[in-house]
Amino acid sequence: MHKITQNMYNTYGSSQGWESLLVWWRVTRASVSPTRSSTAEAVSTLRSGQRLPYRFAAPFAIAIVALLAGCATQETPQQRAERIEPMLSAAGFHMLPADTPSRIAETQRLTQLKVRYFIDNGKPRYWFNDPVNCHCVYVGGEKNYQQYEQIRLSQQAAQQQVEAARLNEDAAEQEQMNMMLWPGPFLY
């Protein structure tokens, strides 16, 4: 007899004990391993209106969270215009309203809500088309654009500082919470 078979024979007392152990192992393995029939059972469970097994819950929850996070961080055109227009005005850009049908048609043709430039007499001229909020075009020169960039970068730095302060505050609150939950060495 083979050594493993001999050990099983000694453990279970007969070859029938060994056979029943082998049958038990096959049944257990078949019930654990995923097969096409288990997938078909999951689909039929869905169609019958019963609850899904928990193994489908985690990927579904992750997909929902990713979708909601993407929607929450998206800036609307109205918000973008309201954020950029004050910076352009502060930098000295001039607002040209689209008050005639030909100007309105021109604003529909231009790139919307992005600072762009063109060359006029060898000098760059910058413009920002806003058909959403003010229905106008902001126009400025190189000096105005440099001021706009400085304002934009300073606001971005201020926003990063606010975010860092919020994260520090959250970390301090978490540390305080951990200290409240952890009894420390003096309470043993």
C-alpha positions in Angstrom: 0.0 0.0 0.0 1.1 3.6 -0.7 2.3 5.5 2.4 -0.6 8.1 2.2 -3.1 5.4 1.7 -1.7 3.4 4.6 -1.9 6.5 6.8 -5.5 7.0 5.8 -6.3 3.4 6.4 -4.8 3.6 9.8 -6.6 6.8 10.6 -10.1 5.8 9.3 -9.8 2.1 10.0 -10.8 0.7 6.6 -10.7 1.5 2.9 -14.3 2.5 3.1 -13.4 5.4 5.5 -10.9 6.5 3.0 -13.5 6.4 0.2 -16.0 8.4 2.2 -13.3 11.0 3.0 -12.5 11.3 -0.7 -16.2 11.7 -1.6 -16.5 14.4 1.2 -13.4 16.2 -0.3 -14.8 16.2 -3.8 -18.2 17.5 -2.7 -16.6 20.3 -0.6 -14.3 21.3 -3.4 -17.2 21.3 -6.0 -19.4 23.5 -3.7 -16.6 26.1 -3.2 -15.1 26.5 -6.7 -17.0 28.8 -9.0 -18.4 27.3 -12.1 -20.6 28.3 -15.0 -23.6 26.9 -13.2 -22.9 29.2 -10.2 -22.8 32.2 -12.5 -26.1 31.1 -14.1 -27.6 30.6 -10.7 -26.6 34.2 -9.8 -28.2 35.5 -13.0 -31.4 33.5 -12.3 -31.4 34.9 -8.7 -31.3 38.4 -10.1 -34.2 37.7 -12.5 -36.3 36.1 -9.7 -36.0 39.3 -7.6 -34.0 37.6 -4.8 -31.0 39.3 -3.2 -27.6 38.9 -4.8 -24.8 37.0 -3.0 -22.4 39.3 -1.1 -19.6 38.6 -3.6 -21.3 41.0 -6.0 -21.8 43.7 -3.4 -18.3 45.0 -3.2 -17.6 45.6 -6.9 -21.1 47.2 -7.3 -20.4 49.6 -4.3 -17.0 50.6 -5.7 -18.6 51.4 -9.1 -21.3 53.5 -7.5 -18.8 55.4 -5.3 -16.5 56.1 -8.3 -19.4 57.4 -10.3 -20.6 59.7 -7.5 -17.1 61.0 -6.9 -16.7 61.9 -10.6 -20.0 63.7 -10.6 -19.2 65.7 -7.4 -15.9 67.1 -8.7 -17.2 68.2 -12.1 -17.5 72.0 -12.6 -20.5 73.3 -14.5 -20.0 75.9 -17.2 -21.9 78.4 -15.1 -19.5 77.8 -12.1 -16.4 78.0 -14.4 -17.6 81.4 -15.8 -18.3 82.7 -12.3 -14.9 81.6 -11.2 -12.9 83.0 -14.1 -14.7 86.3 -14.9 -13.7 88.2 -11.7 -10.0 87.3 -12.2 -10.2 88.6 -15.8 -11.8 91.8 -14.7 -9.2 92.3 -11.9 -6.4 91.7 -14.4 -7.7 94.5 -16.6 -9.5 92.6 -19.4 -12.2 94.6 -21.2 -15.7 93.2 -21.5 -17.3 93.4 -24.9 -21.0 92.5 -24.7 -22.7 90.4 -27.3 -25.6 92.7 -27.7 -26.3 92.3 -31.4 -27.4 89.2 -33.4 -24.1 89.2 -35.3 -22.1 89.3 -32.1 -24.2 86.6 -30.5 -23.6 84.4 -33.6 -19.9 85.2 -33.3 -19.8 84.1 -29.6 -21.5 80.8 -30.6 -18.7 80.2 -33.1 -15.8 80.9 -30.7 -14.3 78.5 -28.2 -16.2 78.8 -24.9 -15.0 79.3 -21.4 -11.2 79.1 -22.2 -8.6 81.8 -22.4 -7.3 81.9 -26.0 -5.1 84.2 -28.0 -4.5 85.6 -31.5 -1.6 87.7 -32.9 -2.6 91.3 -33.7 0.2 93.4 -35.3 2.9 91.1 -33.9 1.5 91.2 -30.4 -0.6 88.5 -28.7 -4.1 89.5 -27.8 -6.0 87.3 -25.3 -9.7 86.6 -25.2 -12.3 84.7 -23.1 -15.7 83.9 -24.6 -18.6 83.6 -22.1 -21.9 82.8 -23.8 -23.2 81.2 -20.6 -23.0 83.9 -17.8 -22.6 87.4 -19.2 -22.9 86.7 -23.0 -19.7 88.6 -23.7 -16.1 88.3 -24.7 -13.3 89.5 -22.4 -10.3 90.9 -24.4 -6.8 91.9 -23.1 -3.2 92.2 -23.9 0.0 90.4 -22.8 0.2 92.6 -19.6 -3.4 91.7 -18.7 -2.8 88.0 -19.3 0.3 88.1 -17.0 -1.8 89.7 -14.3 -4.5 87.1 -14.8 -2.0 84.3 -14.4 -0.6 85.8 -11.2 -4.1 86.1 -9.8 -5.0 82.6 -10.8 -1.9 81.1 -9.3 -2.4 83.1 -6.0 -6.0 81.8 -5.8 -4.8 78.3 -6.5 -2.2 78.6 -3.7 -4.8 79.9 -1.3 -7.1 77.0 -2.2 -4.3 74.6 -1.6 -3.6 76.2 1.8 -7.2 75.9 2.8 -7.3 72.3 1.7 -4.1 71.5 3.7 -5.5 73.3 6.8 -8.7 71.2 6.5 -6.7 68.0 6.2 -4.6 69.0 9.2 -7.8 69.7 11.2 -9.2 66.3 10.2 -6.0 64.6 11.2 -6.0 66.3 14.6 -9.6 65.3 15.1 -8.9 61.7 14.2 -5.9 61.7 16.6 -8.0 63.1 19.3 -10.6 60.5 18.6 -8.0 57.7 18.7 -6.7 59.0 22.1 -10.3 58.9 23.5 -10.8 55.3 22.3 -7.3 54.1 23.4 -7.2 53.8 27.2 -3.4 54.2 27.4 -0.9 52.3 29.6 -2.1 53.9 32.9 -5.5 52.2 32.9 -4.3 48.6 32.8 
